[in-house]
Amino acid sequence: MRRLATRVLGIAIALLMCAGTASAYYFFVHYNSRTGPFFPIVEKFDLNSLQNNTVYFYISDTGPAALPPGDSFQAFVSEIRSAADKWNAVATSALRIQYGGLYNSASGQVNAGITVEFSNDLPPGVIALGGPVTDAGGSNGQFIPILRSTVRVQSDLSQPQTACSNSPCPSYSEYFF
């Protein structure tokens, strides 16, 4: 019994020691080799190259093609800004996200930061999908710097969603947030 308790305690201590390296935004991981030894290289924004550790996000001025009844594009923008504020309230995160304004999707893409675009090619039931689209190429050994990311949002938000009891999810709903 004592041996089992010692093992469990040892495993718990090891897990706690590893928890400090678990960061909030390392969703994109590459490995240095296919055959090993494997060393993870994360894809993330280079905080040293950002003014005040802030990444700006820009929302396409075209807006969604259709919204649920009673919803508006201004409410949609407000909800996205609220989500960024929630991220910024996390004291342990060095990365900050700030609204940069609307951008004209017809005139070209934003060179750096995060763009929020509207798309018809997302799978049914998926409201939004995001990830890096351009990186600085190569690695500095610790991470691959992201230059730009895109969040694609369903263009027709008036369609029923499974998570919203098969009714449209307005921008003010918890599921959309």
C-alpha angles and dihedrals in degrees: 000000000000090000091054092049090051092052093048091048091048092051091047091051092048091051092049091051090053094046093077091066094052105106127195101236109037097113096135113063129175126187126225095228142019094216104040172257085125121214117179118232112193127213111225144135113283103243091195091063095048123088107241089352087282128146115197122218125206127199122215111252092220091075124196118320092234135011132196116268112282094020127112140194090247089056089049091053090046091053092051090049090050090053090053089050090054090053091049090052090066100102095198094058116092091193117089126193122209133183109248098184137249122321131201106245092194093061096054142278131303109257099219138015128031127320124200109210134175120237141180095202101076118115117261112276094023112112097182141001128189145179146130117303101178132030133183091254123248126023136269088218095262103052146351109244116234115218099181139007132189132212110200115203125195107266094214106053092167091079119102116263125207093226091056095055091268094302128108116281110230118212091254093058122108091236092056092047 
